[in-house]
Amino acid sequence: MSFVLGIDLGTTKSAAVILDTENLRPAAASSMEHHASANVPPPCAEQDPVSILDTAFRLIASFPAELRSSVAAVGVTGQMHSVMGWNRDGEVFPLITWQDRRTGGMTESFSRRAGCELHEGFGGATLAYLAGQGALSCWAGASGIGDYAVRCLTGGQLNVTDFTHAASWGLYDPARQDWNRPALRALGIPEGLLPLLRPPGSKAGELSGGMAEKLGLPAGIPVMAAIGDNQASILDCAEDLDREIYLTIGTGSQLSLAVRSAEAERFSGIPGLDLRPFLPGYTLAVSAPLCGGRAFAWLGETVNAWLDALGFETLPLNVLLDRLDRLGMGGVTDGLRVCPSFLGERHAPDLRGSVSGITLENCRPAGMVAALAEGIVRNLVQAFPRDAFAGRERVIGSGNGIRRLHTLQIEVERQLSMKLTLHAGREEAACGCARLAGRLVTESRIFPSKSP
């Protein structure tokens, strides 16, 4: 029997699983909110990377010792687009997350100079901004949070990432499978700061003796280069890449199609769609609005703010969201329309949320919830060409947002005209990177059934 460890370093929580490579099921799994967000004023969004990692390490240390001692490889994943750094003395700088908006109106100028598309919150735009401020002069290296975890696990020397994270920064050249070096020079980003690139699923290094002792894992086992959490989640959910659509709704949201790389060009240049590296022979076409489950949380927070202002007792947010969801299941929009782009969108950072079509009769709680659900799903679907879903037979849903909110489940099936299957497992991203790491030491399958 062989086991592998998967670590997921997300925006809200850290998670860890120990996966049995024979049946592709977790033998142990746990997650915890890391509460790592820094108290910085908008438009900045920063987190403490040490808190994120410490939370994951505590989860791992809580697993049974006999399981930890049997782990044969480690996989890592984490939030994409974000960037952090460190100096020559080993001091770690804050993680600037995908929700950061400090680049403002400069992003368009960065894109023109680089000759490639950069968006607010992308590591490339953030690094270009820091370079312009002279802030990178004290940096010795830059990486994503997953890459930093790999660096720590392997003894603090490696700076390695894979193609998926490089692409999420907006500075990846897929034709050369390398950093877009002309863009780096145009933006003033020192090339020596960036991680070495590896294909997804590649070995980055080996678990150091110190980390092995700290976590109760065998020293010297292979550690995989970190893969993006979008790709990792799909690796856990997928059974047939050519016939499925993958939907993840958590804080943000992603609707993903795995397309043959030779056919990916048809999705190139469409506003609101990203082309992301994936397994050999496949590219992901991804619609990724910034507000998914966060839009529902906004509605709950707004209701509570009204209750508080009127002198009524507020409700715990999870209780309130459940009640709103039940109302929305029977709600009729009656012309009410919600655009849930409350944080803007990567392709349109100045876009803001709106509610339109209001009459004297239709702006009621049930109708508002139904209209919000319709808007969240519409935001995901509308970026794709009309015929993009031809030949797809089902939608596989993952993430707490889609699991919990029945109004969203109803809207997904209505707008895509196909069955939604909720993935039975939990911690999909951690399980997905563990599956990929399993290939470093076994002949284990990534998918439970044969995939092309």
C-alpha positions in Angstrom: 0.0 0.0 0.0 1.4 3.4 -1.0 0.4 6.9 0.4 1.1 10.4 -0.8 0.6 13.7 0.9 -1.3 16.6 -0.8 -1.1 20.2 0.6 -3.4 23.0 -0.5 -2.7 26.6 0.5 -5.9 28.5 -0.4 -7.1 32.1 0.0 -9.2 31.3 3.0 -7.9 28.0 4.4 -5.1 25.5 4.3 -5.8 21.8 3.7 -3.9 18.5 3.8 -4.7 15.0 2.7 -2.9 11.6 2.8 -4.1 9.7 -0.3 -4.1 6.0 -0.8 -2.7 5.6 -4.3 -4.4 2.2 -4.8 -8.0 3.4 -4.5 -7.4 7.2 -5.0 -9.2 7.9 -1.7 -8.1 10.0 1.3 -6.9 7.9 4.3 -6.8 11.2 6.2 -8.0 14.7 5.4 -8.3 18.0 7.3 -8.6 21.7 6.7 -8.6 24.9 8.7 -9.0 28.6 8.1 -5.6 30.2 8.3 -6.7 33.8 9.2 -3.6 35.1 7.4 -5.0 38.3 5.9 -3.0 41.3 6.8 -4.6 44.6 8.0 -3.8 46.7 5.0 -6.0 49.4 3.5 -7.7 48.8 0.1 -6.9 48.4 -2.7 -4.1 46.3 -1.2 -4.7 42.6 -0.4 -1.9 40.9 1.5 -1.5 37.7 3.6 1.1 36.4 5.9 2.7 33.4 4.1 4.2 32.0 7.3 0.7 31.7 8.9 -0.6 29.9 5.8 2.2 27.4 5.9 2.1 26.9 9.7 -1.6 26.1 9.5 -0.9 23.4 6.9 1.9 22.0 8.9 -0.3 21.7 12.0 -2.8 19.8 10.0 -0.2 17.4 8.8 1.2 16.8 12.3 -2.3 15.9 13.5 -2.5 12.9 11.2 -1.8 9.4 12.6 1.9 8.8 12.9 1.7 5.5 11.1 0.2 7.2 8.0 2.7 10.0 8.0 5.6 7.6 8.2 4.3 5.7 5.1 4.1 8.8 2.8 6.1 8.3 -0.3 5.8 11.7 -2.0 4.5 15.2 -1.5 2.3 17.3 -3.8 1.6 21.0 -3.3 -1.0 23.4 -4.7 -2.2 26.8 -3.8 -3.9 30.0 -4.8 -2.9 31.2 -8.2 -1.8 34.7 -9.5 -0.4 35.7 -6.1 3.2 36.6 -5.5 5.6 36.9 -2.5 9.3 37.3 -2.0 12.2 37.2 0.4 15.5 39.0 0.8 19.1 37.7 1.1 18.8 37.5 4.9 15.8 35.1 4.6 13.2 37.7 5.6 9.9 36.9 4.0 7.7 39.6 2.5 3.9 39.4 2.5 2.0 37.4 -0.1 0.3 39.9 -2.4 -2.9 38.0 -3.4 -5.0 37.7 -6.5 -7.5 40.1 -4.9 -4.9 43.0 -4.8 -5.9 46.1 -6.8 -2.9 48.4 -6.2 -1.9 48.4 -9.9 -5.1 50.3 -10.8 -5.0 52.0 -14.2 -1.3 51.1 -14.7 -2.2 47.5 -15.8 -3.1 48.6 -19.3 0.2 50.3 -19.6 2.0 47.3 -18.3 0.3 45.1 -20.9 1.3 47.4 -23.8 4.9 47.5 -22.7 5.1 43.7 -22.2 3.2 42.8 -25.4 1.0 40.4 -23.4 -2.2 40.7 -21.4 -1.8 41.4 -17.7 -4.6 41.9 -15.2 -4.9 43.3 -11.7 -3.9 40.7 -9.2 -1.7 38.9 -11.6 1.8 38.3 -10.3 3.3 39.9 -13.4 1.4 43.2 -12.9 2.2 43.2 -9.2 5.9 42.7 -9.9 5.9 45.4 -12.6 4.4 47.8 -10.1 6.9 46.9 -7.4 9.7 47.3 -10.0 8.5 50.8 -10.8 8.5 51.6 -7.1 12.1 50.4 -6.7 10.9 47.8 -4.2 12.4 44.8 -5.9 16.0 46.0 -5.3 16.0 44.2 -1.9 14.3 41.0 -3.2 16.5 37.9 -3.6 13.6 35.8 -5.0 9.9 35.7 -5.9 7.4 32.9 -6.0 3.8 31.9 -5.3 2.7 30.6 -2.0 2.8 27.0 -3.2 6.3 27.4 -4.6 7.4 28.9 -1.2 6.0 25.8 0.5 8.1 23.6 -1.8 11.2 25.8 -1.0 10.6 25.3 2.7 9.9 21.5 2.4 13.1 21.0 0.5 15.5 22.9 2.8 15.1 26.5 1.8 17.3 26.6 -1.4 15.1 25.8 -4.3 13.0 28.3 -6.2 10.9 26.2 -8.6 7.5 26.5 -10.1 5.5 24.8 -12.8 3.9 26.1 -16.0 0.5 26.5 -14.4 1.7 29.1 -11.9 3.9 30.9 -14.4 0.9 31.3 -16.7 -1.2 32.6 -13.8 1.3 35.5 -13.4 0.7 36.5 -17.1 4.4 36.2 -17.9 4.5 32.7 -19.5 5.4 31.9 -23.1 3.6 28.7 -23.9 5.3 28.3 -27.3 8.7 28.2 -25.7 7.5 26.8 -22.3 9.5 29.5 -20.7 9.2 32.8 -19.0 8.3 35.6 -21.5 11.8 37.1 -21.2 11.2 40.1 -23.5 8.2 41.0 -21.3 10.3 40.8 -18.2 12.9 43.1 -19.6 10.2 45.6 -20.8 8.7 45.7 -17.3 12.0 46.0 -15.5 11.5 42.7 -13.6 14.9 41.0 -12.8 14.9 37.6 -14.4 17.0 36.2 -11.6 14.2 36.6 -9.1 11.9 34.2 -10.8 11.5 30.5 -10.2 12.9 27.8 -12.5 10.2 26.3 -14.6 9.1 22.7 -14.6 6.2 20.8 -16.4 3.2 20.0 -14.2 3.9 16.9 -12.1 7.7 17.3 -12.1 9.8 16.6 -9.1 11.2 19.8 -7.5 13.4 18.2 -4.9 13.5 16.0 -1.8 12.0 16.5 1.7 14.7 17.9 4.0 15.7 16.1 7.2 14.6 19.1 9.3 11.1 19.2 7.7 10.8 15.4 7.9 11.4 15.5 11.6 9.0 18.4 12.1 6.2 16.7 10.2 6.8 13.1 11.0 7.4 12.2 7.3 10.2 10.1 5.8 13.3 12.2 4.9 14.3 12.3 1.2 11.0 11.5 -0.3 10.2 13.5 -3.6 8.4 16.8 -3.4 6.5 17.9 -6.5 6.7 21.4 -8.0 3.5 23.2 -7.0 0.6 23.1 -9.4 -2.2 25.6 -9.7 -5.3 25.0 -7.6 -7.6 25.2 -10.6 -5.8 22.4 -12.3 -5.4 20.4 -9.1 -9.1 20.4 -8.4 -9.9 19.1 -11.9 -7.3 16.3 -11.5 -9.4 15.1 -8.5 -12.8 15.5 -10.2 -12.2 14.4 -13.7 -13.2 11.0 -15.2 -13.4 11.9 -18.9 -11.7 15.2 -20.0 -13.4 15.3 -23.4 -17.0 15.0 -22.1 -17.1 17.0 -18.9 -17.3 20.6 -17.7 -15.7 21.5 -14.4 -17.2 24.1 -12.1 -15.6 25.3 -8.9 -17.3 27.8 -6.7 -15.6 28.9 -3.5 -14.6 32.5 -2.7 -14.1 33.1 -6.4 -15.3 30.8 -9.2 -14.1 28.9 -12.3 -15.8 27.2 -15.2 -13.2 25.1 -17.0 -13.1 23.0 -20.2 -10.2 20.7 -20.9 -9.6 21.1 -24.7 -7.1 19.4 -26.9 -4.1 21.8 -27.2 -4.3 21.7 -31.0 -7.8 23.2 -30.8 -7.2 25.7 -28.0 -6.5 28.6 -30.4 -10.3 29.0 -31.0 -10.6 30.3 -27.4 -7.7 32.7 -27.6 -8.3 36.4 -27.3 -11.8 36.1 -25.9 -12.4 38.6 -23.1 -13.1 36.8 -19.8 -11.5 33.5 -20.9 -8.0 32.3 -19.9 -6.0 29.6 -21.6 -4.1 27.7 -18.9 -1.5 24.9 -19.1 -2.7 21.5 -18.1 -1.7 17.9 -18.7 0.3 17.0 -21.9 -2.0 17.3 -24.9 -4.6 19.4 -23.1 -5.1 23.1 -22.3 -7.7 24.5 -20.0 -10.1 27.2 -21.2 -11.3 28.9 -18.0 -13.8 31.6 -17.1 -12.9 32.9 -13.7 -15.1 35.7 -12.3 -13.7 37.2 -9.1 -16.9 36.8 -7.2 -18.5 33.4 -6.8 -19.5 32.4 -3.3 -18.3 35.8 -2.2 -21.3 37.4 -4.0 -23.6 35.3 -1.8 -21.7 36.3 1.3 -22.1 40.0 0.2 -25.9 39.5 0.2 -25.9 38.0 3.6 -23.6 40.8 5.0 -25.9 43.4 3.4 -29.0 41.9 5.0 -27.3 41.8 8.4 -26.1 45.4 8.0 -29.8 46.5 7.4 -30.9 44.5 10.4 -28.3 46.1 12.6 -29.0 49.6 11.3 -32.7 49.2 12.1 -32.0 47.9 15.6 -32.8 44.2 15.0 -30.7 41.2 16.1 -28.4 40.0 13.3 -28.0 36.3 12.4 -24.8 34.2 12.1 -23.8 34.4 8.4 -24.0 30.7 7.8 -27.5 30.6 9.2 -28.6 33.6 7.2 -27.1 32.2 3.9 -29.0 28.9 4.4 -32.3 30.8 4.9 -31.7 33.0 1.9 -30.8 29.9 -0.2 -34.2 28.3 0.7 -36.0 31.5 -0.2 -34.2 31.7 -3.6 -35.2 28.1 -4.5 -38.8 29.3 -4.9 -37.9 32.8 -6.1 -39.0 34.4 -9.4 -36.7 37.1 -10.8 -39.6 38.8 -12.7 -37.2 41.0 -14.7 -34.8 41.6 -11.8 -31.1 41.3 -13.0 -28.0 41.2 -10.9 -24.5 41.7 -12.2 -22.2 40.3 -9.4 -19.0 41.9 -10.5 -18.5 43.5 -7.1 -14.7 43.3 -7.3 -14.5 44.1 -11.0 -13.3 41.4 -13.4 -9.8 40.7 -14.6 -10.6 41.7 -18.2 -12.6 44.7 -17.0 -11.2 45.9 -13.6 -13.5 49.0 -13.6 -16.7 47.0 -13.9 -18.8 47.0 -10.8 -21.8 45.1 -9.6 -25.3 46.3 -10.3 -29.0 45.5 -9.8 -31.3 46.5 -12.6 -34.9 45.9 -13.7 -36.3 46.9 -10.3 -40.0 47.6 -10.0 -42.2 48.3 -7.0 -43.1 44.7 -6.7 -40.1 42.5 -7.7 -37.3 43.6 -5.3 -38.1 41.1 -2.6 -35.7 38.6 -0.9 -36.7 35.5 -2.8 -36.4 37.3 -6.2 -33.1 38.9 -5.2 -31.6 35.6 -4.3 -32.8 34.0 -7.5 -31.5 36.9 -9.6 -28.1 36.8 -7.8 -27.8 33.0 -8.5 -28.7 33.6 -12.1 -26.1 36.3 -12.3 -23.3 34.3 -10.8 -23.8 31.4 -13.2 -24.4 33.8 -16.2 -21.0 35.5 -15.4 -19.3 32.1 -15.7 -21.0 30.9 -18.8 -21.3 34.0 -21.0 -17.5 34.2 -21.8 -17.6 30.9 -23.7 -18.6 30.7 -27.4 -22.1 29.3 -27.8 -20.9 26.0 -29.3 -18.1 25.5 -26.7 -20.1 22.9 -24.7 -21.2 20.8 -27.7 -20.4 17.1 -26.9 -20.1 17.7 -23.2 -22.4 15.5 -21.2 -22.2 16.6 -17.6 -21.0 19.3 -15.2 -18.9 18.3 -12.2 -19.2 20.7 -9.4 -16.7 21.2 -6.5 -16.2 23.8 -3.8 -18.2 24.7 -0.8 -20.2 27.3 -2.6 -21.8 25.0 -5.2 -22.3 22.2 -2.6 -24.1 24.4 -0.2 -26.2 26.7 -2.3 -29.1 24.9 -4.0 -30.1 28.0 -5.9 -26.8 27.9 -7.7 -27.2 24.2 -8.5 -30.6 24.8 -10.1 -29.2 27.7 -12.2 -26.2 25.6 -13.4 -28.5 22.9 -14.8 -30.9 25.5 -16.3 -28.3 27.6 -18.1 -26.1 24.7 -19.3 -29.0 22.3 -20.0 -27.2 19.3 -18.6 -26.9 17.4 -15.3 -24.8 18.7 -12.5 -22.9 16.1 -10.5 -21.5 17.2 -7.2 -18.1 15.7 -6.6 -18.3 13.2 -3.7 -15.0 14.0 -2.2 -13.7 17.0 -0.3 -10.5 19.0 -0.5 -10.3 18.5 -4.2 -7.2 20.6 -4.8 -5.2 18.8 -2.1 -6.4 15.4 -3.5 -5.6 16.4 -7.1 -2.0 17.4 -6.4 -1.6 14.3 -4.3 -2.7 12.2 -7.3 -0.2 13.9 -9.5 2.6 13.5 -6.9 1.7 9.8 -6.7 3.0 9.4 -10.3 6.5 10.3 -9.0 6.7 7.0 -7.1 4.1 4.6 -8.4 2.3 3.8 -11.6 -0.9 5.1 -10.0 -3.6 6.5 -12.2 -4.6 10.1 -12.1 -8.2 9.4 -13.1 -10.3 6.5 -11.8 -11.3 5.5 -15.4 -9.3 5.5 -18.6 -8.6 9.0 -20.0 -7.2 9.8 -23.5 
